[in-house]
Amino acid sequence: MVMEIRLGDVVRLKKRHPCDSYEWEVVRLGADIGIRCLGCQRHVLLDRGTFERRVKALISRRQ
């Protein structure tokens, strides 16, 4: 099942980032998904399959 993700959504990942933050904002969509850590502003680019496996919960949806 494909996860419906929009730009600006905030997601919680299963593993903690080294800056101790679990929450990330979606900043790019496509075959790859770009996310930005809300703790330290680091940008990471993940392929869609990896992203969907790592997401634990959708925290907030951008209107």
C-alpha positions in Angstrom: 0.0 0.0 0.0 1.3 3.4 -1.0 1.5 6.0 1.8 -0.1 9.4 0.9 2.5 12.1 1.8 2.3 15.8 1.0 4.8 18.6 1.1 5.0 20.1 4.6 3.8 16.9 6.4 5.6 16.2 9.7 6.4 12.5 10.3 7.9 10.6 13.2 10.6 8.0 12.2 11.3 4.8 14.1 14.9 5.6 14.9 16.2 8.8 16.5 18.5 11.2 14.7 21.9 11.9 16.4 20.5 15.3 17.5 17.9 13.4 19.5 14.9 14.4 17.3 12.4 11.9 15.9 10.4 14.4 13.8 11.0 15.3 10.2 9.3 17.6 7.7 8.7 16.4 4.1 10.4 19.0 1.7 10.6 17.1 -1.6 8.4 14.5 -3.3 9.0 12.2 -6.3 10.7 8.9 -6.7 12.9 10.1 -3.8 11.6 11.9 -0.7 13.5 14.7 0.9 13.0 15.2 4.6 14.4 17.9 7.0 15.1 17.2 10.6 13.2 19.5 12.9 15.9 19.4 15.5 19.0 20.3 13.6 17.7 21.2 10.1 19.7 18.5 8.4 18.4 17.4 4.9 18.2 13.8 3.9 17.1 12.2 0.6 15.5 8.7 0.8 14.0 6.5 -1.8 10.3 6.0 -1.3 10.5 2.4 -0.2 13.0 3.2 2.5 11.1 6.2 3.7 7.8 4.2 4.0 9.6 1.5 6.1 11.2 4.0 8.4 8.0 6.1 9.1 6.3 5.3 12.4 3.6 7.9 12.4 2.2 10.9 10.6 2.4 13.8 13.2 0.7 16.6 11.3 -0.7 17.2 7.8 -0.1 20.5 6.1 -3.4 22.1 4.9 
